[in-house]
Amino acid sequence: MTTVDTPHAGALLRAWRDRRGLSQLTLAHNAGISPRHLSFVETGRSRPSRRTVLKLSEKLDIPLRERNTILVAAGHAPVYPEHRLGDLPMAAVSDAITRILTLHRPFPAVVVDRHWTMVDSNDAVGVFVEGCAPELLEPPVNVLRLTLHPRGLAPRIVDLGQWRGHLLARLQHQIGSTADPVLLRLYDELAGYPCDDPVGEVEPHSLVVPMRLRTGAGELSFLSTTTLFGTPLDVTVSELAIEAFYPADDATARALSGA
Protein backbone atom coordinates (compact mmCIF):
# COMPACT_ATOMS: atom_id res chain seq x y z
CA MET A 1 0.00 0.00 0.00
CA THR A 2 1.31 3.43 -0.97
CA THR A 3 1.02 6.19 1.58
CA VAL A 4 0.90 9.86 0.73
CA ASP A 5 2.51 12.32 3.10
CA THR A 6 0.10 15.10 3.99
CA PRO A 7 1.74 18.47 4.69
CA HIS A 8 1.40 19.57 8.31
CA ALA A 9 -0.48 22.76 9.11
CA GLY A 10 2.69 24.80 9.51
CA ALA A 11 3.94 23.85 6.04
CA LEU A 12 0.60 24.87 4.53
CA LEU A 13 0.69 28.20 6.35
CA ARG A 14 4.29 28.80 5.26
CA ALA A 15 3.32 28.15 1.63
CA TRP A 16 0.54 30.75 1.87
CA ARG A 17 2.90 33.24 3.56
CA ASP A 18 5.40 32.79 0.71
CA ARG A 19 2.59 33.20 -1.80
CA ARG A 20 1.59 36.49 -0.18
CA GLY A 21 5.20 37.70 -0.12
CA LEU A 22 5.29 38.29 3.65
CA SER A 23 8.21 37.74 6.00
CA GLN A 24 7.78 35.76 9.21
CA LEU A 25 8.34 38.94 11.18
CA THR A 26 5.63 40.87 9.31
CA LEU A 27 3.05 38.08 9.55
CA ALA A 28 3.78 37.48 13.23
CA HIS A 29 3.36 41.19 13.95
CA ASN A 30 0.10 41.38 11.98
CA ALA A 31 -1.29 38.30 13.73
CA GLY A 32 -0.20 39.36 17.20
CA ILE A 33 2.04 36.35 17.86
CA SER A 34 5.79 36.07 18.43
CA PRO A 35 8.08 35.39 15.43
CA ARG A 36 9.57 32.50 17.41
CA HIS A 37 6.18 30.85 17.83
CA LEU A 38 5.39 31.32 14.12
CA SER A 39 8.74 29.78 13.23
CA PHE A 40 7.98 26.76 15.43
CA VAL A 41 4.54 26.42 13.81
CA GLU A 42 5.91 26.57 10.27
CA THR A 43 8.61 23.98 10.95
CA GLY A 44 6.18 21.62 12.66
CA ARG A 45 7.84 21.91 16.08
CA SER A 46 4.64 23.40 17.50
CA ARG A 47 1.04 22.51 16.63
CA PRO A 48 -0.98 25.70 16.18
CA SER A 49 -4.14 26.20 18.17
CA ARG A 50 -7.46 26.69 16.44
CA ARG A 51 -7.33 30.39 17.26
CA THR A 52 -3.82 30.72 15.82
CA VAL A 53 -4.79 29.00 12.56
CA LEU A 54 -7.82 31.26 12.15
CA LYS A 55 -5.84 34.42 12.96
CA LEU A 56 -3.01 33.57 10.56
CA SER A 57 -5.49 32.53 7.86
CA GLU A 58 -7.30 35.85 8.21
CA LYS A 59 -4.10 37.86 7.91
CA LEU A 60 -3.02 35.81 4.90
CA ASP A 61 -6.45 36.15 3.26
CA ILE A 62 -6.64 32.38 2.75
CA PRO A 63 -9.86 31.13 1.08
CA LEU A 64 -12.31 29.48 3.49
CA ARG A 65 -11.98 26.07 1.85
CA GLU A 66 -8.23 26.08 2.42
CA ARG A 67 -8.68 27.37 5.99
CA ASN A 68 -10.68 24.24 6.74
CA THR A 69 -7.91 22.12 5.22
CA ILE A 70 -5.30 23.74 7.46
CA LEU A 71 -7.50 23.32 10.53
CA VAL A 72 -7.86 19.60 9.83
CA ALA A 73 -4.10 19.29 9.25
CA ALA A 74 -3.59 20.89 12.69
CA GLY A 75 -5.92 18.36 14.32
CA HIS A 76 -8.96 20.63 14.62
CA ALA A 77 -12.46 20.34 13.20
CA PRO A 78 -13.38 22.49 10.20
CA VAL A 79 -15.00 25.79 11.14
CA TYR A 80 -16.66 26.85 7.90
CA PRO A 81 -19.66 24.84 6.68
CA GLU A 82 -20.27 24.05 3.02
CA HIS A 83 -23.86 23.86 1.81
CA ARG A 84 -25.49 23.44 -1.57
CA LEU A 85 -27.66 26.29 -2.79
CA GLY A 86 -30.74 24.08 -2.43
CA ASP A 87 -30.06 23.34 1.24
CA LEU A 88 -32.35 24.98 3.80
CA PRO A 89 -29.63 27.13 5.46
CA MET A 90 -28.94 28.66 2.04
CA ALA A 91 -32.54 29.76 1.45
CA ALA A 92 -31.83 33.46 2.02
CA VAL A 93 -28.77 33.38 -0.26
CA SER A 94 -30.63 31.45 -2.96
CA ASP A 95 -33.57 33.86 -2.80
CA ALA A 96 -31.22 36.86 -3.05
CA ILE A 97 -29.52 35.40 -6.12
CA THR A 98 -32.87 34.73 -7.81
CA ARG A 99 -34.02 38.27 -7.04
CA ILE A 100 -30.83 39.82 -8.42
CA LEU A 101 -30.98 37.77 -11.63
CA THR A 102 -34.65 38.62 -12.14
CA LEU A 103 -34.27 42.35 -11.47
CA HIS A 104 -31.30 42.56 -13.83
CA ARG A 105 -33.38 41.58 -16.86
CA PRO A 106 -33.42 42.45 -19.75
CA PHE A 107 -29.65 42.51 -19.30
CA PRO A 108 -27.61 39.28 -18.98
CA ALA A 109 -26.32 37.98 -15.64
CA VAL A 110 -24.77 34.68 -14.59
CA VAL A 111 -23.73 33.15 -11.28
CA VAL A 112 -20.41 31.26 -11.27
CA ASP A 113 -18.47 29.25 -8.72
CA ARG A 114 -14.75 29.36 -7.98
CA HIS A 115 -13.93 27.45 -11.18
CA TRP A 116 -16.14 29.65 -13.39
CA THR A 117 -18.78 26.95 -13.68
CA MET A 118 -22.22 28.45 -14.32
CA VAL A 119 -24.46 27.89 -11.31
CA ASP A 120 -27.44 29.98 -12.45
CA SER A 121 -28.37 32.68 -14.96
CA ASN A 122 -31.27 34.75 -16.21
CA ASP A 123 -32.87 34.22 -19.61
CA ALA A 124 -31.16 37.31 -21.06
CA VAL A 125 -27.93 35.29 -21.49
CA GLY A 126 -29.49 33.93 -24.66
CA VAL A 127 -27.83 36.81 -26.53
CA PHE A 128 -24.47 35.31 -25.55
CA VAL A 129 -25.10 31.62 -26.24
CA GLU A 130 -26.74 31.91 -29.64
CA GLY A 131 -24.69 30.02 -32.19
CA CYS A 132 -22.43 28.33 -29.62
CA ALA A 133 -21.63 24.65 -30.08
CA PRO A 134 -24.12 22.42 -28.20
CA GLU A 135 -21.35 20.53 -26.36
CA LEU A 136 -20.18 23.80 -24.76
CA LEU A 137 -23.68 24.34 -23.38
CA GLU A 138 -24.00 20.93 -21.74
CA PRO A 139 -23.75 21.15 -17.93
CA PRO A 140 -21.45 21.85 -16.27
CA VAL A 141 -20.95 24.96 -18.41
CA ASN A 142 -17.66 26.76 -17.88
CA VAL A 143 -18.22 30.44 -18.64
CA LEU A 144 -14.62 31.22 -19.60
CA ARG A 145 -14.39 28.19 -21.88
CA LEU A 146 -17.71 29.13 -23.48
CA THR A 147 -16.45 32.67 -24.06
CA LEU A 148 -13.01 31.97 -25.54
CA HIS A 149 -13.54 28.62 -27.29
CA PRO A 150 -13.39 28.84 -31.11
CA ARG A 151 -16.84 27.21 -31.20
CA GLY A 152 -18.19 29.46 -28.47
CA LEU A 153 -18.52 33.25 -28.33
CA ALA A 154 -15.00 33.92 -29.61
CA PRO A 155 -15.83 34.24 -33.34
CA ARG A 156 -18.50 36.86 -32.53
CA ILE A 157 -16.37 39.01 -30.20
CA VAL A 158 -15.26 42.07 -32.16
CA ASP A 159 -12.11 42.83 -30.12
CA LEU A 160 -11.31 39.22 -29.26
CA GLY A 161 -7.63 39.84 -28.57
CA GLN A 162 -8.33 42.58 -26.06
CA TRP A 163 -11.17 40.74 -24.31
CA ARG A 164 -9.18 37.49 -24.27
CA GLY A 165 -6.22 39.29 -22.71
CA HIS A 166 -8.52 40.83 -20.11
CA LEU A 167 -10.02 37.48 -19.11
CA LEU A 168 -6.68 35.66 -19.01
CA ALA A 169 -5.17 38.40 -16.84
CA ARG A 170 -8.13 38.18 -14.50
CA LEU A 171 -7.81 34.39 -14.30
CA GLN A 172 -4.07 34.67 -13.69
CA HIS A 173 -4.72 37.06 -10.80
CA GLN A 174 -7.22 34.59 -9.34
CA ILE A 175 -4.68 31.78 -9.58
CA GLY A 176 -2.17 33.93 -7.73
CA SER A 177 -4.70 34.54 -4.96
CA THR A 178 -6.02 30.99 -4.59
CA ALA A 179 -3.28 28.66 -5.92
CA ASP A 180 -6.11 26.53 -7.32
CA PRO A 181 -4.68 23.79 -9.61
CA VAL A 182 -8.02 23.48 -11.46
CA LEU A 183 -7.79 27.15 -12.45
CA LEU A 184 -4.19 26.67 -13.54
CA ARG A 185 -5.22 23.86 -15.89
CA LEU A 186 -8.09 26.00 -17.15
CA TYR A 187 -5.68 28.86 -17.85
CA ASP A 188 -3.38 26.59 -19.86
CA GLU A 189 -6.37 25.34 -21.87
CA LEU A 190 -7.72 28.81 -22.63
CA ALA A 191 -4.30 30.26 -23.45
CA GLY A 192 -3.86 27.45 -25.97
CA TYR A 193 -6.95 28.36 -28.00
CA PRO A 194 -6.11 29.83 -31.42
CA CYS A 195 -6.53 33.58 -31.68
CA ASP A 196 -5.54 35.54 -34.78
CA ASP A 197 -6.57 38.83 -33.19
CA PRO A 198 -3.59 40.40 -31.37
CA VAL A 199 -4.08 41.82 -27.91
CA GLY A 200 -5.27 45.36 -28.51
CA GLU A 201 -4.32 48.39 -26.49
CA VAL A 202 -6.99 49.80 -24.20
CA GLU A 203 -7.69 53.44 -25.01
CA PRO A 204 -5.95 55.72 -22.46
CA HIS A 205 -9.23 57.49 -21.65
CA SER A 206 -11.16 54.22 -21.14
CA LEU A 207 -12.37 53.49 -17.63
CA VAL A 208 -13.34 49.84 -18.28
CA VAL A 209 -12.84 47.16 -20.93
CA PRO A 210 -16.07 46.62 -22.91
CA MET A 211 -17.03 43.44 -24.75
CA ARG A 212 -18.37 44.10 -28.23
CA LEU A 213 -20.38 41.23 -29.66
CA ARG A 214 -21.81 40.54 -33.12
CA THR A 215 -25.42 39.38 -32.77
CA GLY A 216 -28.56 38.98 -34.84
CA ALA A 217 -29.61 42.38 -33.51
CA GLY A 218 -26.37 44.00 -34.68
CA GLU A 219 -23.20 44.80 -32.78
CA LEU A 220 -23.83 45.08 -29.03
CA SER A 221 -21.44 46.48 -26.45
CA PHE A 222 -21.35 45.39 -22.80
CA LEU A 223 -19.74 46.44 -19.54
CA SER A 224 -19.43 43.84 -16.79
CA THR A 225 -19.42 43.97 -13.01
CA THR A 226 -18.71 41.29 -10.42
CA THR A 227 -20.70 41.02 -7.20
CA LEU A 228 -19.47 38.97 -4.23
CA PHE A 229 -21.17 38.24 -0.92
CA GLY A 230 -19.69 40.33 1.90
CA THR A 231 -18.08 38.60 4.89
CA PRO A 232 -19.22 35.06 3.96
CA LEU A 233 -18.93 32.32 6.58
CA ASP A 234 -19.92 29.43 4.31
CA VAL A 235 -17.48 27.91 1.81
CA THR A 236 -20.02 27.82 -1.02
CA VAL A 237 -21.13 31.42 -0.49
CA SER A 238 -17.51 32.62 -0.38
CA GLU A 239 -16.89 31.06 -3.80
CA LEU A 240 -19.94 32.46 -5.62
CA ALA A 241 -19.81 35.50 -7.89
CA ILE A 242 -22.53 37.22 -9.90
CA GLU A 243 -21.29 38.45 -13.27
CA ALA A 244 -23.69 41.13 -14.48
CA PHE A 245 -23.55 42.77 -17.90
CA TYR A 246 -24.80 46.27 -18.68
CA PRO A 247 -25.23 48.03 -22.02
CA ALA A 248 -22.21 50.18 -22.83
CA ASP A 249 -24.13 52.38 -25.26
CA ASP A 250 -27.68 53.51 -26.06
CA ALA A 251 -27.98 51.23 -29.09
CA THR A 252 -27.30 48.14 -26.95
CA ALA A 253 -29.75 49.30 -24.29
CA ARG A 254 -32.48 49.77 -26.91
CA ALA A 255 -31.78 46.39 -28.54
CA LEU A 256 -31.93 44.50 -25.24
CA SER A 257 -34.98 46.39 -24.02
CA GLY A 258 -36.86 45.73 -27.25
CA ALA A 259 -37.34 49.46 -27.78
Beta strands, then each sheet from edge to edge (+ up, - down):
strand 1: 109-112
strand 2: 118-121
strand 3: 211-215
strand 4: 218-227
strand 5: 241-247
sheet 1: 2+ 1- 5+ 4- 3+
end
